[in-house]
Amino acid sequence: MSMSRASFVAGVCLASLSFAQTVQGDAPPPLPAASRPVDAPMAPAEEPYKMGVRVGGSAGIGAWIPGMISFHLFDLHGGIQVSPMFAAYLRVGYNASIGLGISANSMGGSVSASAAGMWLVGANAELGLGDSFFLAAGPQVGIGNWARTRVTGSTSGGSIQAIVSQGAHPGLNFKLGVGLGQPNKVTKRRTQATIALDLSLLYAPNVTEAAVGGSAQGASVMVNFSEALAVVPTLHVGFEFR
């Protein structure tokens, strides 16, 4: 190898080494361990909704039409929450109602007393409207007694009337309410306090009406069989696990 060629090769090697050192000197120093980015924790993945148990309960106060104040002492239910929107469950509850009436005028007066005690057993299907509102309806039967007594008196005489219905009273139940509380973001389950308007319709197919009257002209006894319909709106406060 000639001297000129050796000098050329040496020059190329020196230039390459100088360039590598320059590039290495321009590279940023490695970050300290505390300054290195750390992966943020991943948000929990949403689970597909799973059909589960639905339970709840409530109590309320309202009216028994005709003529009584109604106390819905308890209403418990349990069943299946099919989806966030749909549920089906069985219901059992007890309703106690009482009424008292007094009237008087120059010709006479009357006193009446009414009472009802009913076990309510039924099944409802429910539709959820968003995260808060719900609408439910279904058949039910009221098992118990419904009675009314009235005593009247006047200058011409008086009478005692009794109306009684016993046994099974078929009917319908409707419920419109709102739940207070948001669903779990992962499971979509909800545990909520609830406020609802509950409407029960109860049909009395065998009502016995008896009356005894007396006047200056004599006495009379009357027995009659008829039908009746009770409308029972109540305001309920309760809880739900959906």
C-alpha positions as CSV (number, residue, x, y, z in Angstrom):
1,M,0.0,0.0,0.0
2,S,1.4,3.4,-1.0
3,M,1.8,6.1,1.6
4,S,-0.9,8.3,0.0
5,R,-3.5,5.5,0.1
6,A,-2.7,4.7,3.8
7,S,-3.0,8.4,4.7
8,F,-6.4,8.5,2.9
9,V,-7.7,5.4,4.9
10,A,-6.5,6.9,8.2
11,G,-8.2,10.2,7.4
12,V,-11.6,8.4,6.7
13,C,-11.4,6.5,10.0
14,L,-10.6,9.6,12.0
15,A,-13.5,11.4,10.4
16,S,-15.9,8.6,11.2
17,L,-14.8,8.4,14.8
18,S,-15.2,12.2,15.2
19,F,-18.7,12.1,13.7
20,A,-19.8,9.3,16.0
21,Q,-18.6,11.2,19.0
22,T,-20.4,14.3,17.9
23,V,-23.7,12.4,17.4
24,Q,-23.3,10.7,20.8
25,G,-22.7,14.0,22.5
26,D,-25.9,15.5,21.0
27,A,-28.1,12.7,22.4
28,P,-30.1,13.7,25.5
29,P,-29.0,12.1,28.8
30,P,-31.2,9.2,30.1
31,L,-34.1,10.3,32.3
32,P,-33.8,9.5,36.0
33,A,-36.1,6.7,37.2
34,A,-38.4,9.1,39.0
35,S,-38.9,11.1,35.8
36,R,-39.9,8.3,33.5
37,P,-43.5,8.2,32.5
38,V,-45.6,5.6,34.4
39,D,-48.6,3.9,32.7
40,A,-51.8,5.3,34.2
41,P,-54.1,2.7,35.9
42,M,-56.7,1.3,33.6
43,A,-60.3,2.0,34.3
44,P,-62.3,-1.1,35.2
45,A,-63.9,-2.6,32.2
46,E,-67.7,-2.6,32.0
47,E,-69.2,-6.0,32.6
48,P,-72.1,-7.3,30.5
49,Y,-75.3,-7.0,32.4
50,K,-76.2,-10.3,34.2
51,M,-79.8,-11.2,35.0
52,G,-80.1,-11.3,38.8
53,V,-82.3,-11.2,41.9
54,R,-84.7,-8.2,42.4
55,V,-86.0,-7.5,45.9
56,G,-87.7,-4.5,47.6
57,G,-90.2,-3.3,50.0
58,S,-92.4,-0.3,50.9
59,A,-95.1,1.1,53.1
60,G,-97.7,3.8,52.4
61,I,-100.7,5.8,53.4
62,G,-103.7,6.9,51.3
63,A,-107.4,6.4,50.9
64,W,-109.8,3.5,50.4
65,I,-112.6,4.8,48.2
66,P,-115.4,4.9,49.3
67,G,-115.0,6.5,52.7
68,M,-111.8,5.3,54.5
69,I,-108.2,6.2,55.3
70,S,-105.9,3.4,54.1
71,F,-102.7,2.3,55.7
72,H,-100.6,0.0,53.6
73,L,-98.6,-1.5,56.4
74,F,-96.0,-3.3,54.2
75,D,-95.5,-4.4,50.6
76,L,-92.6,-6.9,50.0
77,H,-91.6,-8.3,46.7
78,G,-89.0,-10.5,45.1
79,G,-88.3,-11.8,41.7
80,I,-85.9,-11.4,38.7
81,Q,-84.3,-8.3,37.2
82,V,-84.0,-9.4,33.6
83,S,-82.2,-6.3,32.3
84,P,-81.7,-2.7,33.4
85,M,-85.2,-2.0,32.0
86,F,-87.3,-5.1,32.7
87,A,-88.2,-7.0,35.9
88,A,-90.8,-9.4,37.1
89,Y,-91.6,-10.2,40.7
90,L,-94.2,-11.5,43.2
91,R,-95.8,-9.2,45.8
92,V,-97.3,-9.7,49.2
93,G,-98.6,-7.0,51.5
94,Y,-101.2,-6.0,54.0
95,N,-103.7,-3.1,53.9
96,A,-105.7,-1.9,56.9
97,S,-108.3,0.8,56.4
98,I,-110.8,2.6,58.7
99,G,-113.4,5.2,58.3
100,L,-115.9,7.1,60.5
101,G,-118.7,9.4,59.4
102,I,-121.2,11.5,61.4
103,S,-124.0,13.7,60.0
104,A,-126.8,15.6,61.7
105,N,-129.6,17.9,60.8
106,S,-132.9,19.2,62.1
107,M,-134.6,15.9,61.1
108,G,-132.2,13.5,62.6
109,G,-128.7,12.1,62.2
110,S,-126.5,9.2,61.3
111,V,-123.3,7.5,62.3
112,S,-121.3,5.2,60.1
113,A,-118.2,3.2,60.6
114,S,-116.2,1.3,57.9
115,A,-113.2,-1.0,58.1
116,A,-111.2,-3.3,55.8
117,G,-108.3,-5.7,56.4
118,M,-106.8,-7.3,53.3
119,W,-103.8,-9.4,52.5
120,L,-102.7,-8.4,49.0
121,V,-101.0,-11.0,46.8
122,G,-100.0,-10.4,43.2
123,A,-97.4,-10.4,40.5
124,N,-96.0,-7.3,38.7
125,A,-94.0,-6.7,35.5
126,E,-91.9,-3.5,35.6
127,L,-90.5,-1.2,33.0
128,G,-87.5,1.0,34.0
129,L,-87.6,4.5,32.4
130,G,-84.0,5.7,32.6
131,D,-82.0,5.4,35.8
132,S,-84.7,6.8,38.0
133,F,-88.4,6.3,36.9
134,F,-90.3,3.0,36.8
135,L,-93.7,1.8,35.9
136,A,-95.2,-1.5,37.1
137,A,-98.5,-3.3,36.8
138,G,-100.1,-6.7,37.3
139,P,-102.9,-8.8,38.7
140,Q,-103.5,-9.2,42.4
141,V,-106.1,-10.6,44.8
142,G,-107.1,-9.2,48.2
143,I,-108.0,-11.8,50.8
144,G,-109.9,-10.5,53.8
145,N,-112.9,-8.5,55.0
146,W,-114.5,-5.2,54.0
147,A,-117.5,-4.0,56.1
148,R,-119.6,-0.9,56.7
149,T,-122.2,-0.2,59.3
150,R,-124.5,2.7,59.5
151,V,-127.0,3.7,62.1
152,T,-129.6,6.4,61.4
153,G,-132.3,8.0,63.5
154,S,-135.0,10.6,62.9
155,T,-138.3,11.8,64.3
156,S,-140.1,9.1,62.3
157,G,-137.9,6.2,63.2
158,G,-134.5,4.6,62.7
159,S,-132.5,1.9,60.9
160,I,-129.4,-0.1,61.1
161,Q,-127.5,-1.1,57.9
162,A,-124.6,-3.5,57.5
163,I,-122.6,-4.2,54.4
164,V,-120.1,-7.0,54.4
165,S,-117.7,-8.5,51.8
166,Q,-115.5,-11.5,52.7
167,G,-113.1,-13.8,51.0
168,A,-111.2,-13.2,47.8
169,H,-111.3,-9.8,46.0
170,P,-109.6,-10.0,42.6
171,G,-108.1,-6.9,41.1
172,L,-105.2,-5.0,39.6
173,N,-102.2,-3.1,40.8
174,F,-100.4,-0.1,39.2
175,K,-97.3,1.6,40.4
176,L,-95.5,4.7,39.1
177,G,-92.4,5.9,41.0
178,V,-88.9,7.3,41.1
179,G,-85.7,5.8,42.5
180,L,-83.1,8.0,44.2
181,G,-79.6,6.8,43.5
182,Q,-77.3,6.1,40.5
183,P,-76.5,2.6,39.2
184,N,-73.1,1.0,39.7
185,K,-71.0,2.0,36.7
186,V,-69.5,-1.5,36.4
187,T,-72.3,-3.9,37.2
188,K,-75.3,-1.5,36.4
189,R,-77.0,-2.7,39.6
190,R,-79.0,-0.1,41.6
191,T,-79.8,0.2,45.3
192,Q,-82.3,2.9,45.6
193,A,-84.7,4.6,48.0
194,T,-88.1,5.0,46.2
195,I,-91.2,7.1,46.3
196,A,-94.1,5.8,44.3
197,L,-97.9,6.2,43.7
198,D,-99.6,2.9,44.1
199,L,-103.1,2.3,42.9
200,S,-105.0,-0.9,43.7
201,L,-108.4,-1.9,42.3
202,L,-110.3,-4.5,44.2
203,Y,-113.6,-6.1,43.1
204,A,-116.0,-7.5,45.6
205,P,-118.2,-10.0,43.8
206,N,-120.4,-11.1,46.8
207,V,-121.5,-8.2,48.9
208,T,-124.1,-8.9,51.5
209,E,-126.3,-5.9,52.6
210,A,-128.7,-6.2,55.5
211,A,-130.8,-3.5,57.0
212,V,-133.3,-3.4,59.9
213,G,-135.7,-0.4,60.2
214,G,-138.4,0.6,62.6
215,S,-141.0,3.3,62.6
216,A,-144.4,4.1,63.9
217,Q,-145.9,2.0,61.2
218,G,-143.8,-1.1,62.1
219,A,-140.5,-2.8,61.5
220,S,-138.8,-4.1,58.3
221,V,-135.9,-6.4,57.5
222,M,-134.1,-6.3,54.2
223,V,-131.3,-8.5,52.8
224,N,-129.6,-7.8,49.5
225,F,-126.7,-9.2,47.5
226,S,-124.7,-7.0,45.2
227,E,-121.2,-6.2,43.9
228,A,-118.8,-3.4,44.7
229,L,-115.4,-1.9,43.6
230,A,-112.8,-0.4,45.9
231,V,-110.2,2.1,44.5
232,V,-107.2,2.4,46.8
233,P,-104.6,5.0,45.9
234,T,-101.6,5.2,48.3
235,L,-98.3,7.0,48.5
236,H,-95.4,4.6,49.2
237,V,-91.9,5.1,50.5
238,G,-89.5,2.2,50.2
239,F,-86.3,0.7,48.9
240,E,-85.2,-1.4,45.9
241,F,-82.3,-3.6,44.9
242,R,-82.5,-4.0,41.2
